[in-house]
Amino acid sequence: MNNVGSSETRVLVADDHPVVRAGMVAIVNSDHDLSCIAEADGVETAVALWHKHRPDIGLFDLRMADGDAVSAITRIKSVDPEARVVVISSYDTDEEVFRVIKAGAKGYLLKDDKPEDIVAALRTVLQGSTYLAPHLASKLASRLGENSLSPRETEILTLVANGKSNSLIAEDLNVTTSTVKFHLNNAYMKLGVSSRTAAVAAAVKKGIISV
């Protein structure tokens, strides 16, 4: 475990291959704002270390010897609903991406992505958004279908299109800003985008909302 300052983002890295895990840790620690505070060699260790350290974010391999990231995320989020985990995998099928995001992961990367992409993914998720590489986002959008936004997601996206901030939307709908972010992130994933502007543009193009 590393000694970390209060200003650093605390990251838990989980991968059952020591060499791969060492590379992931090195990438995390290469950024001055990030620090790996613990390493897990499997699902059970990852869950136990999450409960012990309550990191700011996790970077988990999809498949490990004693299970997969989906089971780890499900168990972690049952006691820490705000937990943020980015999954890194060798698999880029729409089914794998869908399964991981549905379980509550906030990002999905491939192991052949560049180190700077991994750092960018962690930063994006820490800022409250979901990170998917463009080709993965399109796969997920195809898997979910173009018009699969829920009534609440559509309502919130319409308010976004009208220029309202998350706090104003929360006030209008009598919900928390976290709830607004949750629905927006779901809309991003379904539309295959990663920003408010792109989500509005995609929803308008598909005829889901009008401006």
N, C-alpha and C positions, 0 to 999 in steps of 0.2 A: 504493500500500500504506500501511496505517496503522501507526503505532507503537503497540505494544500492551504492556501490563504482563503479568506472569506470571500474575496472577489472572484475566485476561480469557479468555473462550472465543474461540478463533480460528476464524473462519468464512470459507470460500471460497464466493463467489457466482458462479454461471454462468448467463448469459442472453445471447442474441445480439442483443437489442434494447437499445440504449444507454439509452433512457428508462426502460424497465421495469427494467433492471439497476440503474440509479441509485436507483429507488424501493425495490428489494429491499435494496440496500446501506444506504439511509437507515433502513429499518425495523430492520435488524440493529443498526446503530450507535445507534439510539434507546434500546436497552437497555444499562444500565451494565455488565452482565456479559458482553456480547457485543461483538465487534469484527470487522469485515470486514478480513481481512489481505491479500486478493487478489481480483481480479475476472477472470473468464474470459468471452470472447465466443463460445465454442464448445466442442465436445467435446474437440478436440485440445488446446486451451489449458487446459481444465479438468484433463485428465489430467496434463499437464506441470506445472501449478502445484500439483497435489496432491502429486506426487512431490517437488517442490522444497520446499514449505512444511509438508507433513504437518499440515494443519489438524485441529482437533478435530471439525469437522462441516462438511458442505457443504450449500448450498441451491441446487439445480439446476433450471433450466427443463426440462420434459420434452422438448420438441422444439426443436432448434437447427439452424442452417443446414447444419452439417457432420455431423449425426447426432442421436442422442437420448440421454437420460440413462441409458437401459438399457445402451447400449454403454459409456458413460463409467464407470458403476458397476461393470460387469463387469471392465473393464480395471483400474480402481483396486483393486478387492478381490482381484484376482489377485496383487497385490504387497503389499497392506495389508488383510488379511482383517477387521480390526477397524474399517475405515472406516465412518463413519456419514454417510449422505446423506439429506436430505429433498428430495423432488421437488415442484415446484409446476407446475401445469398448467391449461389451459383445458378439459381433457377429463375427464369424470367417469364414463365407462363402466366396467363391471365388468372388461372385458377389459384396459383400460389400467391400472387399479389392480392387477389380478392380475399383469400382466406386469412392472410396476415393482417390486412387493413381492417377486416371485419372483426378480428380479435381485439383490436384496439391499438395496433402499432401506429405510430405517427409518421413513419417514413420507411421506404424500401429502397435498398441499394443493391447493386451487383458487385461481386468481388473483383470484377475487372474494371470497375470505375476508378477514376483517378483519386489519389489521396485528398486533393483539394475538394473533390465532390463529396467525400465523406465528411470533411469539416463543414462544408456548406450545408449539408443535410442536417447535421447536428445544430448548427446555428439557426437554420430555418425553423426547425421544430421548437427550439428554445424560444423563438419569437412568437410562438403560438400558431404556426401554420403547419401544414402537412407537406412532406417532401417526397416527390416521386420523379424519377428521371422522365423526360418527355415521352419516350417510347413505352415506358411502363404505365404512365398516366393514360395513354391512348388505349392500351390493353385493358386497363381497368374500366375506362369509360365504355368500351365495347362490351365488356362482361356485364356491366350493370345496366346498360341500355341508356338511350339518350334522354328519355322522359321519366326517369325514375326518381326525380326529386320529390321529397315528401311535401305535403302542404305547408308545414312550418319552414322547411328549407326554402321553398319558393317564396313564402311571405318575407322571410329575412333577406333573401337576395333582392327582392323588389325594393325593400327599404334601403339596401345598400346602393342600388341603382339610382335611388332618389337622393343620394348624397349623405345619408345618415351614418354616423359613427356607431361603433358597437355599443357604446354607453347609451346613446340616444335610442337605439333599437331596443336595448334591454329595458329602458324606461317605458317605451311605448308598449312593449309586450308584457311588461311586469314579470320579467325573468332576470336572471343574473347575466353579467357579461360573459361568464364562462359558458353558459348555455348557448348564447349567441355564437361564440367561437366554435363550440361543438358542432352546431348545425351548419355553420359556414364551412368548416373543414370537411364535413360529410358531403356538402355540395361540391366543394373543390374536387374531391376524389371522384364523385360520380360524373362530373363534367370533364375530368382529365386535365385540370388546370391547377395552378398553385398560387393564385393571387385574386384579390377582390375584382380588379379591373378585368382580368381574363375571364373570371366566372360570370360577370355581368354580360360581357361581350358574347360568350358562348351560349348563355341562357337566352339572350335576345335572338341570336342567330338561329337557335333551335325552336324559337317560338314559345319558350317556357314562360318568359316574362316579356313585358313591353315597357319601354321607357317613354 
